[in-house]
């Protein structure tokens, strides 16, 4: 039975990817940091789809926690076939960079950049055929903000996601002959709770009219893209990212 390890799977895009993947026949490692209820709700949906779920608690900003997440997944399911590098945060409110505190910037970079690199490194160590792995796919969840810059709102967040785009290119090249494809997905404005967590519950309504398709995207649209990239249908795609942003 194939397995998929997903970080940040207790809510939003990560939870939806987990549910989609379970319906496609994957057992799921549900990565989360502190949202026990959300992680268990995701796991329950996975089990309803007829697949196994394992809760993987850890802070992706801490390298030792990332190693523990992988160890727990491997203990439950064996080596993952797909790793979705999804854990991420936005600053606590929209603001210009000059008004950001050092603590806010440090946390955004720690989770979104360092954490993404730690997860990708651990995935490569276990999946690379030169290290005894069986190959697989790493999917890095970036953001359209990496291209747009998010001026006046989340410049530090945008910079952290631009680093994820570069990670996708570089690691994709490194692992191209090691049986591992590395691909990225850049969501645009998506209907999730992350905007409210960042202190901007009205952000979707404010931005959606400026999107060429004149609406926000859904978590299911992101999940469907991830499952395509992880499948044989995406087998000639690596070291690149796909925009799922309504044309924005």
C-alpha positions as CSV (number, residue, x, y, z in Angstrom):
1,X,0.0,0.0,0.0
2,X,1.5,3.4,-0.9
3,X,1.9,6.0,1.8
4,X,2.1,9.8,1.8
5,X,3.6,11.9,4.5
6,X,2.0,15.4,4.7
7,X,3.2,18.1,7.0
8,X,0.7,20.7,8.2
9,X,-2.2,18.3,7.7
10,X,-4.4,19.3,10.6
11,X,-6.3,21.9,8.6
12,X,-6.7,23.7,5.3
13,X,-4.8,22.6,2.2
14,X,-2.8,19.9,4.0
15,X,-6.0,18.3,5.4
16,X,-7.7,18.3,2.0
17,X,-4.6,16.7,0.4
18,X,-4.7,14.0,3.0
19,X,-8.4,13.2,2.3
20,X,-7.9,13.3,-1.5
21,X,-4.9,11.0,-1.2
22,X,-6.7,8.6,1.1
23,X,-9.5,8.3,-1.5
24,X,-6.8,7.5,-4.1
25,X,-5.5,4.6,-2.0
26,X,-2.7,6.1,0.1
27,X,-2.1,5.5,3.8
28,X,-1.4,8.9,5.4
29,X,1.1,10.2,7.9
30,X,-0.7,13.3,9.3
31,X,1.9,15.8,10.3
32,X,0.9,18.5,12.8
33,X,2.4,20.7,15.5
34,X,-0.3,21.5,18.1
35,X,-3.8,21.2,16.6
36,X,-4.7,17.8,18.1
37,X,-8.4,18.1,17.3
38,X,-7.7,19.1,13.7
39,X,-5.2,16.3,13.2
40,X,-7.7,13.7,14.6
41,X,-10.4,15.1,12.4
42,X,-8.2,14.6,9.3
43,X,-7.3,11.1,10.5
44,X,-11.0,10.2,10.9
45,X,-11.7,11.3,7.3
46,X,-8.8,9.1,6.1
47,X,-10.1,6.1,8.0
48,X,-13.6,6.7,6.5
49,X,-12.0,6.5,3.1
50,X,-10.7,3.0,4.1
51,X,-7.1,3.9,4.6
52,X,-4.8,4.0,7.6
53,X,-3.8,7.2,9.4
54,X,-0.9,7.9,11.7
55,X,-0.6,11.1,13.7
56,X,2.9,12.6,13.5
57,X,3.4,15.4,16.0
58,X,6.3,17.8,15.6
59,X,7.5,21.3,14.9
60,X,8.9,21.5,11.4
61,X,11.1,24.4,12.4
62,X,13.1,22.0,14.6
63,X,15.3,19.5,12.7
64,X,15.1,16.9,15.4
65,X,11.3,17.0,15.3
66,X,11.3,16.5,11.5
67,X,13.5,13.4,11.9
68,X,11.1,12.1,14.5
69,X,8.1,12.7,12.1
70,X,9.8,10.6,9.4
71,X,10.8,7.9,11.9
72,X,7.2,7.6,13.1
73,X,5.8,7.4,9.6
74,X,8.4,4.8,8.6
75,X,7.6,2.7,11.7
76,X,3.9,2.8,10.8
77,X,4.0,2.4,7.0
78,X,7.5,2.0,5.7
79,X,9.2,4.5,3.5
80,X,6.9,7.2,2.1
81,X,6.1,7.1,-1.6
82,X,5.2,10.8,-1.5
83,X,6.1,13.6,0.9
84,X,4.0,16.8,0.8
85,X,6.1,19.6,2.3
86,X,3.1,21.8,3.3
87,X,3.6,23.2,6.9
88,X,3.6,27.0,6.8
89,X,2.4,30.1,8.6
90,X,1.6,33.7,7.7
91,X,2.5,36.7,9.9
92,X,-0.1,37.5,12.6
93,X,-1.5,40.4,10.5
94,X,-1.1,42.2,7.2
95,X,1.6,44.9,7.6
96,X,4.5,46.5,5.8
97,X,7.9,44.9,6.4
98,X,9.2,47.9,8.2
99,X,6.5,47.3,10.9
100,X,7.3,43.6,11.3
101,X,8.9,42.6,14.5
102,X,12.1,40.5,14.6
103,X,10.1,37.8,16.4
104,X,7.5,37.7,13.6
105,X,10.1,37.5,10.9
106,X,12.1,34.8,12.6
107,X,9.1,32.6,13.1
108,X,7.9,32.9,9.5
109,X,11.4,32.1,8.2
110,X,11.9,29.3,10.7
111,X,8.7,27.4,9.7
112,X,8.4,28.3,6.0
113,X,12.0,28.2,4.9
114,X,14.1,26.3,7.4
115,X,11.2,23.9,8.1
116,X,10.7,23.3,4.4
117,X,14.4,22.6,3.9
118,X,14.5,20.2,6.9
119,X,11.6,18.2,5.6
120,X,13.0,18.1,2.0
121,X,16.4,17.0,3.3
122,X,14.9,14.2,5.5
123,X,12.7,13.1,2.5
124,X,15.8,13.0,0.3
125,X,17.7,11.0,2.8
126,X,15.0,8.3,3.0
127,X,13.8,8.3,-0.6
128,X,17.0,8.6,-2.7
129,X,17.9,5.3,-4.4
130,X,21.6,6.0,-3.7
131,X,20.9,5.8,0.0
132,X,18.8,2.7,-0.1
133,X,15.5,4.3,-0.8
134,X,12.9,3.3,-3.4
135,X,12.4,6.7,-5.0
136,X,9.2,8.8,-4.9
137,X,7.9,12.3,-5.1
138,X,8.5,15.4,-3.0
139,X,5.8,18.1,-3.4
140,X,6.7,21.5,-2.0
141,X,3.8,23.8,-1.3
142,X,4.9,27.4,-2.1
143,X,2.6,30.4,-2.8
144,X,1.9,32.8,-5.6
145,X,3.2,35.3,-3.1
146,X,6.7,34.1,-4.1
147,X,6.1,35.8,-7.5
148,X,3.9,38.7,-6.4
149,X,5.8,39.9,-3.4
150,X,2.8,40.6,-1.1
151,X,3.7,44.3,-0.7
152,X,2.0,45.9,2.3
153,X,1.0,42.5,3.7
154,X,3.4,39.6,3.9
155,X,6.8,40.5,2.3
156,X,8.6,38.2,4.7
157,X,6.2,35.4,3.9
158,X,6.6,35.9,0.2
159,X,10.4,35.8,0.6
160,X,10.1,32.6,2.6
161,X,8.1,31.0,-0.2
162,X,10.5,32.2,-2.9
163,X,13.1,30.2,-1.1
164,X,10.8,27.1,-1.4
165,X,10.7,27.7,-5.2
166,X,14.5,27.7,-5.3
167,X,14.6,24.6,-3.1
168,X,12.3,22.8,-5.7
169,X,14.6,23.6,-8.6
170,X,17.9,22.8,-6.8
171,X,16.8,19.6,-5.1
172,X,14.9,18.5,-8.2
173,X,18.2,18.7,-10.1
174,X,20.1,16.9,-7.3
175,X,17.7,14.0,-7.1
176,X,16.8,13.6,-10.8
177,X,19.0,10.5,-11.2
178,X,18.1,9.2,-7.7
179,X,14.5,8.1,-8.4
180,X,13.0,11.2,-6.8
181,X,11.0,13.9,-8.5
182,X,10.7,17.3,-6.7
183,X,7.8,19.5,-7.7
184,X,6.1,22.6,-6.4
185,X,2.6,24.0,-6.2
186,X,2.0,27.7,-5.8
187,X,-1.5,28.3,-4.6
188,X,-3.1,31.8,-5.0
189,X,-5.8,33.1,-2.8
190,X,-7.5,30.0,-1.4
191,X,-10.5,29.6,0.8
192,X,-8.8,28.4,4.1
193,X,-8.6,29.5,7.7
194,X,-5.0,30.7,7.3
195,X,-6.1,34.2,6.5
196,X,-8.1,34.5,9.8
197,X,-5.1,33.0,11.7
198,X,-3.0,35.8,10.2
199,X,-5.5,38.4,11.4
200,X,-7.1,39.0,8.0
201,X,-10.5,37.1,7.9
202,X,-11.7,39.5,5.1
203,X,-8.7,39.0,2.9
204,X,-10.4,36.6,0.4
205,X,-13.3,39.0,-0.2
206,X,-10.8,41.9,-0.7
207,X,-8.6,40.0,-3.2
208,X,-10.9,37.7,-5.1
209,X,-12.3,40.4,-7.4
210,X,-8.8,41.1,-8.6
211,X,-8.1,37.5,-9.6
212,X,-8.6,37.0,-13.4
213,X,-11.0,34.2,-12.7
214,X,-12.9,36.5,-10.3
215,X,-12.9,34.0,-7.4
216,X,-10.8,32.4,-4.8
217,X,-9.6,28.9,-5.3
218,X,-10.6,25.9,-3.2
219,X,-8.5,23.4,-1.2
220,X,-9.8,20.6,-3.4
221,X,-8.3,22.3,-6.5
222,X,-4.9,22.4,-4.8
223,X,-5.3,18.8,-3.6
224,X,-6.2,17.6,-7.1
225,X,-3.0,19.3,-8.5
226,X,-0.8,17.6,-5.9
227,X,-2.3,14.2,-6.6
228,X,-1.7,14.7,-10.3
229,X,2.0,15.7,-9.8
230,X,2.5,12.7,-7.5
231,X,1.0,10.3,-10.0
232,X,2.4,8.6,-13.1
233,X,0.6,11.2,-15.2
234,X,3.1,13.8,-13.8
235,X,6.1,11.5,-14.3
236,X,8.0,13.9,-16.6
237,X,7.7,16.9,-14.3
238,X,10.4,17.8,-11.9
239,X,12.4,20.8,-10.6
240,X,9.6,23.2,-11.4
241,X,6.4,24.7,-9.8
242,X,2.9,25.0,-11.0
243,X,0.7,28.0,-10.3
244,X,-2.8,27.3,-9.1
245,X,-3.8,30.9,-8.7
246,X,-6.7,31.7,-11.1
247,X,-4.4,33.5,-13.4
248,X,-3.1,35.9,-10.8
